[in-house]
Amino acid sequence: MSLLTPPGRKAIKNRWVFDLKSDGRKKACLVAKGFSQIEGLDFDKIFSPVVQFESVRTILMLAVLEKWKIEGLDVKSAFLYGTLDEELYMEQPQGFKVPGNEHKVLHLKKAIYGLKQAACTWWHELDQSLKALSFSHLYADAGIFVAKHADGTMVIILVYVDDIILTGPNTTLVTSKKKLFMDKWECRDLGECREFLCMRIEYRGGKTYLDQVPYLEKILKRFGMANAKAAQTPLPTSYKPEPFDGTATAALRSQYQSVIGSLLYLMLRTRPDLAFAVTQMAKFAHNPLEEHLLKTRHIL
């Protein structure tokens, strides 16, 4: 803790974020207001590779065909492991200010959620630790790590920030690598993977089923369509959207972009049948008509 913020530097503000997880767990997270960071002074590189969802589906399909075991892990407070190269200062969090020293600030040594470079620093820490376990990431998809052994066996790890999937032909080897990984990082062992990035994974009769039903129910409720009747097609037959010559209101634009974003999240993961309709309507996200909003609600 520093007495005062150094000359020419500005302490980053923060806030508490509270969340209720899908399994009922309550989570409180201190998040830095990274939007106040100055590029070139407070951060440089911020890009962090994550596994592509096409890769996730491909690996899951391979695991099902070859009858591989699929294990899941959740790294606890992943971003806090990242070591910062920059000199950053943050205000004391609400509820934890030291009496009589409220004017002091925190000198950050490790990353914290909300910082521009938090995800990048975590990925570099993860990459180095997996190299020590004989893993190397693919150049085609840096979110996939593979460890190959002389006998031809291998273990595959899929990484999306702090969500981890492990699979491979040798169950004993997968379990062994999983234990070594958990020895390095504090994790929540999910056992057989049942959920990944709001995507539910079910195993029935030698087949694997992917869906986002809980997420879909959540967004239907958010947009007031929980009791809406089902539509037979994503868009009405022969409907051709036309651009808007005027200027949409900020409220309409915000709501429209929120619906489109939710639909894209579904489309890219488990609902490719929505692809044409969603991409057609996404063209008007910058300046939508009220009619465009009605048609996106039709997709819902």
N, C-alpha and C positions, 0 to 999 in steps of 0.2 A: 504494500500500500504506500502510495506517495503522498507527501503533504499537500502538494498542489500540482495541477496539471502543468507540465513544462511549457515554457514560452513557445508560441507558434503552434501548439497542439491543442486539440479540442477533445474532451472526454466524450465517448460514445454513450448515448442513453440506452436504457433497456426496459423491458417489461416482462411481466409474468404471463404465460399462456397456459390455460387449463384445458384438458382434453379428456374425453371419455372414450376409451378404446373399445373395439368391437367385442372383446371378451369380458367387458365390464370393469377393467382396470381404470383407475383414475390417475391421470398423469399431470404433473406440474413441471413446466420447463421455463427456465430463464432465457430469454431471447434478446440478443443485442439488436438495436435499431441500425442495421447495417447500411440503410439508405443514406445515413449521414457520413459514411466513410468517403474519403477523398482518394480518387484513383491516382496512383503513382506515389502517394504518401502513406496511405493506410492499407493499400492492397495493390497487388500486381496481377498475378495469374489467379483466375477464379474458376476456370473450366474443370469439371470433375466428370470423368467417364462413368456411365452407368450401363448396365446390361440392356440391350435392346429387347423389346418385348417379342419381336419375331424370334429372337434367339431363345428366349424363355420357352416359348411354345415348341420350338424345334427340339430342345434338350428334353423337355417333358415327354414329347412324343417318342424320342429315342429311348428314354428310360422305361416307358410303358412297353414298347416293342421288345426290348431286351430284358424286361422284368428286373430292372435295377431298383434298389431302394432309394427313396427320395427323402432326405433329412432337411430339417429347417432350423435356422438359428436367427436370433435377433440380438444384435450387439447393443448393449446398454450404453447410453450416452456416448455414442460413437464419435461425434464431432469434438468432444472434450479431449480426445487423445491426440488431435493434430497439434503439432508444434508450430508456433508462429515465428516467421522470420522478421516481421515488421514490429515496430515499437507502438503498441496500442494501449490506450487508457480507457477505462469505462467507469461510469458513475456507480456508486454502491446501490445494490438492488433494494427495492421497496420492502420494508419489513426486516431488513438485515443491516441497516445503517448503524454504525458504531456511535453510541451517544457521546456527544462532545466532539466528535471527529467527522461530522456529516460532510464537511467541505473536502475531505480526502477522496482520492479516486483509486481505482484498482489498476494495477499494471498487469496486463494480460500476458501470460507466458504460453498458455494453451488456447486453442480456438474455443469458441462458444457459439451456440446456435444463433443464426441471424447474421453473423459476419460474412462478408462477401466471399472470403477465401476459406471458410470453414469446411465445405465439402471437399475442396481441392486438397487441403492439408490432411484430412482424414484418409483420402484415397492414397496419397503417397505413403502414409504410415502403414496402411493395409497392404499396399503393394510390396513394401520392404519386408513385412512380417511373413507374407505368403511366399516370397522368394526363399526365406529361411526354411520354409516347409517344402521346398522343391517345386513350388508352383510358379508358373509364368503366365502372364495374360496374353490373350490373342491380339494380334494387330487389327484383325477385322472387327473385333468387339472387345474393347478393353475391360468390359465388365465380366468377362469369362476368364477364369483361371484354370489351368490344367496341369496336373502333376502326372507325368508318365514314368513308368518303372521298367526295368530291364526285362521283366517277364511278360511285358505287353499290357499289363493292367494299368488303369489310370483312374484318377479321381477328378471330377469336374466341379468347380465352384462357380455359382452365379451370384453376382453382387449388385444390389441396387441400394446404394448408400449404406444403410445398416441392416438391410434384410438379406439373408444368406440362404442359398440352397446348395446342398452337397449331394452328389450322386455318382454312381460308377458301377462297374460290373462286379467288383469285389466288395461285398458288404463289410467284411472285417477291416479292410483297408479304409473304407469310407468312415467307419466308426473310429478308427485310429486317428485319421486326419482331423476328424471332428473334435476329438478329445484334445489334440495338440493345439488346435485353433482356440478352444475354450480355455486352455491353460494360459494362452497369450492375452486374450481379450475377455472381459467380463460379459457373458452372454446369457440369454434366456433360451434354454433348450426347448425347442418346439416339437421334438420327436419327429414322427412322420409328418412331412409338410402338408398342412391342410389349408393354408392361406398364404398368399403372396401378393402384396401390393393391391389390397382390396379385391383380389381375385380368389374365389373359393375353389379348392381342389378336392374332388371326391373320387374315391376308388371303389368301383363296383364291378364285380364279375370280370376281372382282368382288364377293365377299361378305366380310363381316367376322364373325368368330366370337369370342365372349367366353366365357371359362371361368375357373375358379379351381382347376384340377386340382392344381397344386403345393401350394396352401394346404389343400385338402381332404385330400391325402395326409398333410400335416403334422399336421392335427388328428386324423385317423384313427390315426396312429402315437402321438400324445400320449395318446389315450384307450384305447390297446391294442386297436384294432379294424382294424388294417391287413390282417388276413387274414380278416375277417368275410365271411359270405356276403351277397350283395345281397338287399334286400327289394323286393317288387314295388310296395308302396305306402308313403308316408311314415309312416302309422300303421296298425295292424291294422284290418281292416274292423269297423265298428260299435263300436269302442272309444270309451268316453266317460270321460274322467278325472274323478275325484272328489277333492274337497279332503281334506286330512289334518287330523283333529281334534286330534292330539297335537302334539308339538314335535320338529322334525327336528334331528338332530345338526349341529354346526357343520361337520364334515367332509363330510357328505352335502350340506348346503346349498351349501358352497363348490364341490364337484365339479359339482353340478347347475347352478349359475349359470355355471360355466365352460363347460359343454357348450352351454347355451342361448345364451350370448354368441357362441360360435363359429358356431352355427347361424344366429343373427340376421345375422352378418357375411356369410354365404353368401346368405341369403334376400334381403337388401336389395340385393345386387349382381348376382348371376347366376342365382340359383335361386328365382324367384318361385313355382315349383310347390310349394315347401316352406312357403309363407306360412301356410296354415291350420293345419297340424300344429304348426309352431313357435310361433305365437301362442297356440294352445290350451295348449301345455305351459308357455309362459312365464308363464302366470297363477299358477303354483305355485312360482315361483322363491324366494319368501320362506319357504316352508315345504313342501318336497317330501317325498313318500313314496319309498321304495326302488323301488316300481313305476313312479313317474313317471320316475325315472332310467333304468330299463330301457327305457321307451318313447322317451326322447330318444336313447338309444343305438340303438334301432330306426330312428329317423330318419337317424342317421349311416350 
